[in-house]
Amino acid sequence: MLRWSIAILIVVNVLAFVALRGAFGPIPTASGREPNRLHRQIHPNWLKVRPVSAADAADQAVVGGPAPQAPIYTSELPQ
């Protein structure tokens, strides 16, 4: 029983490899999914990329830095 399941898995893997190599035609993601998207854009040259200023980056998390301390205040409970 185990031999047959291993043989079936090998056959399925070989078929998947052959399919990805293009034996059954091009894969669906081979070309753009929206080829007319660039032609439909209105004023694509108006887009500007600018760096993030220090004021805008103040609320961004620092990757690799220590976790900020939460402002938690404690006091004894009255009895």
N, C-alpha and C positions, 0 to 999 in steps of 0.2 A: 504494500500500500504506500509506503513512504517513497519507494522508487518511482512510482507513477506520479506522485505529487511533485517530486523534484524534477522529473522529466517535463511535466506540464509547465512548471515555473521557468525552466530553461527555454522551452519553446516560446512562451509568452514574452520573455525578455528578448529573445532574438527577434521576434516579430516587432516588438516596440522599437528596438534599435534600427531595424530596417525601415520602419515607418518614419522614424525621425530623420533618417538619412535621405528621405525623399523617394523611396521606391514606389509609393502609392500616390504620388503627387506632392505638391508643395504643402507644407504644414500651414494651418490657418494664420499663424502669427508671422509668416515669412514676409508679408507686406504690411504696410500701414493699415490700420483698421479704419481710419478716416482719411482717405487720400485727398478729399476735397476740402479738408479743414483749413489748410493754408490759404486756399483761394477765397474762402468765405470770411476770413478775418477782415475786420474794418480797422484801418490805420494801425497795422502792427508796428510801424516805426515810431509810434508815440510812446511805446513802453520804454521806461527808463529803469535801469538797475542802479541802485545806490547803496552804499554801505550803511550798516546800522550805526546810528550815533550812540554815544555813551548814555544819553538820556533814555533812548528807546531800549537799550540793552540792560537797563537797571533791573527790570523785573524778570529777566531771563535767568534760568538756572545755570550755575557754573558746573560744567561736567568735570568730575574728578575732584571737585573741591569738597570741603567738609559740609555736612548738612547744617543748615541754619538752625539756631536755637529758637524754639517757639517761646513767645513771651507769656509764660505761665507763672502765675503768682499763687503761692500757697499760704495758708494760715491755718491755725488750729481751729477745730470746730468747737463752738460753745456747748457746754454740757448742761 
